[in-house]
Amino acid sequence: MPQRQEIRLALPSKGRLADDTLDLLAKAGLQVYKPNPRQFQASIPSLPGVTVLFQRAGDIAVSVHDGTVDFGITGWDMVSEQGGINDRILPLHQELGYGQCTLNVIVPEAWEDINTMRDLETLQERENEDLRVATKFPHLTQTFFQEHGLEDVDYISAEGTLEIAPLIGHTDLIVDLVSTGTTMRANHLKPLQDGEILSSQACLVAHRPALETRPEALDVARQLLEFIVAHLRAKNNVAVFANMRGESPRAIAEKMQTQQVIGGLQGPTISQVMTRKDGGWYAVHIVVRKDQLAQAISELRAIGGSGVVVTSVKYIFEEEPDAYKAMLDALDKNPTQFAGDNSDVETL
């Protein structure tokens, strides 16, 4: 079979994870174009040659592993169930900032004396019966239970809602994802104190052999990371402009760098204000974290800043994203100069 020419990116087809993924890509300048909402195929105009496919979150990890798609955005829980980092799946970014949840061992609240994995082992020894565990993550669950010395376990593969299983006697306990815990508590269930199997959120993964053999796939990986990382780096920051009187840009910079948060990413950008009368006025430009904005304004005022203007930041480009360098290291490739002109590197 001839090698396909297109690069494929799989995205979640429905639910909150799907909505948040499309939102992330749009804000990162990678808007998905899907003229027909019933279609399972789309495009990204800013990434010509990339075909977007919509799949279930669990199927995305399988497709990336098998190589039927080159890239995918799904939950880290789904990727881990497929074996996590291996010779077929390479994580490019494991913390996209949404879809946070944990995979937990969950038991009925009526089991008042069962609060740890050791308590489960004691229960099994006392009852001398196999534990029945319902889960959508048999690989992760079995590995975790074996690590805690629980060998006599019946793993029941399940789909849909798991919370009802212990209540109707289908299983003794479940292993399931927990985000807020509301559904779990409403069904009189509780997580074991040491029963967290893993912490998960949305991640970007790639088919490792594609990156190793197809230069065009490596270039798409660079572009995805370039813009996603630049957006994630920028979303928690704001740009701050202020006027300040001083003897020189150097003198103002030295004042600013004595403060805690207004030193800038690499240093403040300072330019002269061309006033009609009095000289000695300069405009300073810095980028600060949103949660430090109040302190930044206070520090600017303390050293003579005025007329403070705050604006949002869309991207903060690095000379080369750490995630891209980590990918090249994992592939044992030497970093090369980015193709195209991705200037506008933020050096404030």
N, C-alpha and C positions, 0 to 999 in steps of 0.2 A: 504494500500500500504506500503510495507516495506521501511524503511529509507535507502536512498542511502548511500553508503560508501564513494564515492569519494567526494573531496572538489572541488567546481567549482569557477573559477575566470573568470569573463566576461571582455573582452577588446573591445575597439572600432574596428569596422571591416574595416573602410576605412577613407581616408582623412588625414589631417595633424595631428589630434588628435591621430589617429591610429599609424602613423609613430613615433610621439614623445613618445607615450607610450611604444612601443617596444624598442625604443632607451633608454629610462629611465631604463627599466627593464634589458636590456643588460648591461648597465653601472653599474647597482647595483648588478651585478652577478647573475641575474635571467633571463638568456637568454631563450626566447621562441623558442621551436623547432617545426617548421611547415614545414614538408617536401614537402607538396603539397599546393601551394598558393591558390588553389580553395577550400581547406577544411575549415570548420568553427570550427574545433576542433584541439587543439594542446596540447603540454605539456611543462613543465619547468623541465629539468633534475635535477636541484638542489633542486626541491621541489617534490619529489616522492609522488604520491597520489593526486596531484592537476591536474585537467583537465581545460585547457583554452578553453573558448568559445568566438567566435567573434560575436558581435551584434552591431546594431546601437546604437549610444550614448544615445538616448532617451530610448531605450528598456532596456539598462543596468540598469538604475535607477528603472524601473518597475520590472525587474527580481530580483534585490536585495531586493526590498520592498516585493515582493511576496514570496521570499525564494527559487525560482527555481535555483538561484545561491547564493553562500555564500559571494563572494567578487566581487567588480567591480571597474574599473577605468573609470571615465567619467567626464563630466563637472559639476561643482557645480550648474550651472543653471538647469541642468536636475534633479539633486537630489532635489533642492529646489522646483521645480515644483511638485515633488512627496510628498512634505510635509517637506522636510529638515530633521532635527534631530527629530526622533519620536521613537515609540516603535518597529518599524520594520527596520529602517535604522539607523546605527550608523557610522558617519564619523570617519575614523581612521587617515586620513591626508588630510587637506583641501587645502594645498598649495604645489602641486608637481612641480610648477615652469614653467608650459607651458600651452598653451590654454587660455591665458588671454583675457578676453573680458568683456563688461558690457551689461546689459539688460536695454534698454532705451526706453522712450516714444519719438517717432519721428514724426514730422509734416512737411508738405510742406514748403519750403523756402518762397513761396508766401504768407504765413500767417505771414506777417511782424510784426503784433502786438500781435502774440501769441508766448510767450517765456517761460512761466511758467505754472505750473499746475493750478494756480489761473486764469491765462488768459483763459485756457480751460474751466474752470467753468463759467467764464464771457461770453465766446462765447456760451456755451450751454444755459445759461439763456437768452441771447439776441436772439438766433435763435429759442429757444423753440423746439428743436428737439433732438432726441437721437444721441449721437456720435457713429459712427461706427469705431470699432477698430479691425484690423486684427493682429493676433498674434499666435505664436506656444506655448505660455505660458499663457493659459487662467486663471489658478489659481493665479499665481503671479500677472498678470495684473489686474484682478478683485479686488484682495486684495489691491493693490496699489491705484487704482482709488477710491475705497470706502474710503480709509484712507484720501484722498484728497477731499472728499465730492462729488464725481462724481458718482451718482447712475443711471442715465438714460443713459446707455451705451449698445450698441449692440456689443457683443464680437463675432467676426467671426474667427473661427478656420481655420488656413491656413497651408499649407505645401509649400515647395519650396521657390522661391524668393518672398519676400514680398514688395520690394521697388517699384514695378510697380503698386501695388494696389491703392495708392492715385492718381497716375497719370492718371489712366483710370477710376477713379470715383467709384471703387469697395468699397473703404473705405475712411473715412476721414483722418485717421492717422494709424500708425502701432506701435507695440511694438516689437522690434527685438534686436538681439545681434549686438554689434558694437566692432570691434577690432581696425582696423586702421581708419575707417570712410570714406575710399576712395569710396566705392560703394555708400554709403549714399549720399555723396556730389555730386557724378556724376549723381545721379538721383534727384538732387535739393531738397534734404530733409535736415532737421536739428534736432538735439536733443533738447529737452526742458532743460532749465538751471537746474531745479530741478527734472528732469525726469528720473534720474538713479534709477532703481528698485533694482539692485544688481550688485556686482562685482563678476566675476567668473573666475575660472581656473580649471585645471584638479585636481581631488581629488580621494582618495581611500576610499571606503565605504564598510560596511559589513552588512549582515543580522543579526540584533541583536539577535533574538532567536537562531540562529546557534551558536553564541559565548557563549550564556548562557547554552546551552544544550549539545554541542559537544566539548569535550576536544581537539580533533584533529583540529577543526576549530580554536580554541583559539591558538593552537600551530602554525598553518599556519599564523595567524594574527601577532604573535610575529616575525616569520621569515621575513615576508614581511616588517614589520616596521623596524626591525633590519637593514636590508640591504638597504632599500630605504632611511631611515633617515641617515645612515652612509654615503651613496653616496651624498645625498643633502648637508650634513654638510661639506663634503670634497671638493665638486666641486668648491667652491669659495675660496679655500685655496691652498697654496703651502708649501712644506717643504723646509726649508733653512738650509744649512750647512755652517759653517765657521770655520776657524782656528783662535785661539786667544791666546796670551801670557798672563799669569797671575800667581799670587802666588798660587792660589788654585781654585778648582771648585766653592767654596763658594764665593770667592772674585770676580770671573768673573760673577757669577749669580747676585751678588749685583749690579755690574755695569750695567748689562743688565736690571735689574728691575727698574733702575732709568730712563730708556727710555720709550717712549710712546707705542711702538708696538712690541718690541722684547722680551717681558717677557715670551712668550709661553702661551699655553692654561692653563696649571697649573704651569708652570715654565719651564725653559730651561733644556734640557738634555745635560750634559757635561761629556766628557770622555777624558782621557789623551792620547795625541799623543806620541807614542813610537819613538822618534827621535833618530838618531844615535849620534848626538852631543849634542846640547843645549837642556836642559830640560825646563820645564815651559810652554810647548805648549799644548793647549787643543782644542778639537773639540766640537763645540756647535751645537745643533740641535733644531730648533724651527719650529712651524707652524704659518704662518701669512696669513691674507687675501690677495687675489691677488691685490686688490686696494690699499693695504698698502705696497706692495713689495718695491717700490722705497724708501719709507721712512725707511723701515726696513734695507735695504742695507746701506743707509746713516748713520743710527744709529749704525750699526755694525762697520762700518769703523771709526766712531767717537770715539769708545772705543777700537780700535785696532784690529778689525776683518779683515781678509784677506782670499783670496782663496774661495770666496763665491760661493757655488753651489746651484742651485734652481731646484727642481723636483716637478712634479705634485703629488697630493695626491688622492688616489683612494677611500679610506674609512676613516672615523673617527668614531670609535665605542665609544659609551658612555657605562657606566656600565649598564644602563638601559634607553632606549630612553624615553624622556618625553611623546612622543605620545603613547607609550605602557602603561605607568603609567596612562595617561589620559583615555585610553580605559578601564583599570581595574577599575578605579574610576567610570566611567560611568556604568560599569556592576556590581559595588559594590562587586568586588572581591579583595582579598588580593594578592599583588604581590608575585610571587613565583620565585624561582631560575630558570633561563633559562635552558631548556633541552639542552644537548649537550655541546660542548666546543666552545664557541664564544669568545675566548680570543683575544689577540692582541688588547686590549682596548687601545686607544690612550690616553696617559697621558702627552703629551709633553706640 
